Amino acid sequence: MTYLQSGVPTTSKLVAEGLDFDIVHDRSQFGSAKWANQWDEFSPRVEGEGLMSLWTADMDFRSPAPVIARLREAVDHGIYGYTMRDPHHYQIVKSWFERRHSWAVDAETLLPAPAIMPSVAAILRTFTQPGDGVIVQAPVYSPYFQVISDNHRTVLINSLKLVDGRYELDLDDFERQAANGARAFLLCNPHNPVGKAWTREELEGLDAICERHGILVISDDIHCDIRLNERRHIVFSSISEAAAAKSFICTAPTKTFNLAGVPAATLSVADPKRREKLFNVMQASFMLNANFFGRLALEVAYTSGDDWLDMLTLYVRDNIDFVLNTAATALPGINPMRPDASFLVWLDARELDARVGGIHRFFVERGGVNLYDGRVYGPGGEGFIRLNVGCPRSVLREALGRMASALASL
Ligand SMILES: Cc1ncc(COP(=O)(O)O)c(C=O)c1O
C-alpha cells in the first residue's frame, strides 16, 4: 500500500460521510451520456435492450462528500453568477501536484482553462499552422484525431509497439514522424486507452527527439491521479528545463473525482512568452471565465479529496483484479492488460474479434454490454475493447457474467 499518498485512509470517517462505492445509482434522470449509450445528441446511439454501459470514461461513483456538501451550499445559495479564481486557487492546484506527484510546479506558470480538449485545440491553433504535423501515439483517445484534423493540422501516427502483452514506445518511428513535418506532439500521460504510465527514461527518449526537431509537447495528464501500482506519475515538464520550455501540461480533477459535468482545468506553461501568447488567444476566445461549479469543485476536491482518492484507488484496483481473475477463468479469448493508472482496462480480443465479426457488436447484441470499440482509438485498436471499471463491483460482476454467457454460447 505504500503507493497510497496519505497512508491507509481513515475508512470510518469516510464511511460516516456516506462513502460506499458499492451503491448502484440510477444516473439516467440527469441525462448521463454514458447510460444513454450516446456521446451527445449529434452522435449515433448504441441501441440495445437493457444495455449495460461500461464504455465512456466517467465513473458511477458519487464525488467526495466535502465536494458534494460545498456544491450543495452553493446550489442552496441560489445565485449562480460570474465567478473568478483568486491567487489561492492556483496555490491549491500547486499544492495538489506537490503533494500527490512531487511536482514542484511554479504557480506563475499556471493558466486556467475550461477543460482539456478545448485547451489542446487552443494550443494547436496558437502554436502550429494549418498543415503542420502533430504526432499521436495510437491506439489513443479518439478526440486527439479529431482535434488535429478539425483544426486542419495533419495527424502523424507513431504506433505503440505491443511486446509480450505490454505496450512500448517505438522511438525510431517517433524520430521518423518527427522528421516528417511534425511541429507538435500530443502526449497522453498516462496513456488512454492502454493504461501505461510513462517512465522518466521513456519521457527523456521522447524529449530528446522533440528537442532535435524543434517539436512542442502538449501533455494531457488528465488520468494521472489514480495510481494503481508503485509507478509514479512523471510530469513531462519536470524531467528537465528543456522539456519544461517546450511543453504545455494539461491537468484536470475531472476524471479523478468524477466531475466531468462540472469541468475545470489548469494548464502549466513554463515558457513565459508562450504562456502570454496562449493567454491572449484564450482571452480572445472568451475561455477564461470560470464555470461557477467547476471552480468550486476543483478547489474542494484538491483540498479535501485525498482520502477519498486513496479509497477509490483501492476499489478500482480490486475491480481490475476481479476483471483479470474473471477473464482467466470465464472469458476465453479476452486478455485484459493491467493498467498502471486510472479506471480503464484495455482488453485484447483480436482472435475473437475476427471469429465473431466484431467483438464490440457481439457483446452489445449477444451480451447486452456496451464497451468501447477499440477501433475508435485508431490504428492498432482493431480487435481490442476498452472496459471502464469505474462502477460498483455488482455492476461489473453482472457485465462480466453477461460477457461470459455470450462467449459460452459460441
Ligand atoms: C486522455 C483524455 N483526455 C481528455 C479527456 C477529456 O477531457 P475534457 O473533458 O476535460 O476535455 C478524456 C476523457 O475521457 C481523456 O480520456
Ligand as a Chemical Component Dictionary entry (heavy atoms), coordinates in Angstrom:
data_LIG
# 
_chem_comp.id                   LIG 
_chem_comp.type                 NON-POLYMER 
_chem_comp.pdbx_formal_charge   0 
_chem_comp.three_letter_code    LIG 
# 
loop_
_chem_comp_atom.comp_id 
_chem_comp_atom.atom_id 
_chem_comp_atom.alt_atom_id 
_chem_comp_atom.type_symbol 
_chem_comp_atom.charge 
_chem_comp_atom.model_Cartn_x 
_chem_comp_atom.model_Cartn_y 
_chem_comp_atom.model_Cartn_z 
_chem_comp_atom.pdbx_ordinal 
LIG C1 C1 C 0 -6.992  11.225 -22.318 1  
LIG C2 C2 C 0 -8.178  12.122 -22.175 2  
LIG N1 N1 N 0 -8.030  13.436 -22.389 3  
LIG C3 C3 C 0 -9.068  14.296 -22.299 4  
LIG C4 C4 C 0 -10.328 13.843 -21.962 5  
LIG C5 C5 C 0 -11.463 14.811 -21.904 6  
LIG O1 O1 O 0 -11.113 15.920 -21.163 7  
LIG P1 P1 P 0 -12.069 17.191 -21.110 8  
LIG O2 O2 O 0 -13.451 16.677 -20.842 9  
LIG O3 O3 O 0 -11.510 17.984 -19.977 10 
LIG O4 O4 O 0 -11.932 17.906 -22.415 11 
LIG C6 C6 C 0 -10.524 12.470 -21.720 12 
LIG C7 C7 C 0 -11.865 11.948 -21.398 13 
LIG O5 O5 O 0 -12.124 10.768 -21.464 14 
LIG C8 C8 C 0 -9.427  11.603 -21.828 15 
LIG O6 O6 O 0 -9.552  10.285 -21.594 16 
# 
loop_
_chem_comp_bond.comp_id 
_chem_comp_bond.atom_id_1 
_chem_comp_bond.atom_id_2 
_chem_comp_bond.value_order 
_chem_comp_bond.pdbx_ordinal 
LIG C1 C2 SING 1  
LIG C2 N1 SING 2  
LIG C2 C8 DOUB 3  
LIG N1 C3 DOUB 4  
LIG C3 C4 SING 5  
LIG C4 C5 SING 6  
LIG C4 C6 DOUB 7  
LIG C5 O1 SING 8  
LIG O1 P1 SING 9  
LIG P1 O2 DOUB 10 
LIG P1 O3 SING 11 
LIG P1 O4 SING 12 
LIG C6 C7 SING 13 
LIG C6 C8 SING 14 
LIG C7 O5 DOUB 15 
LIG C8 O6 SING 16 
# 
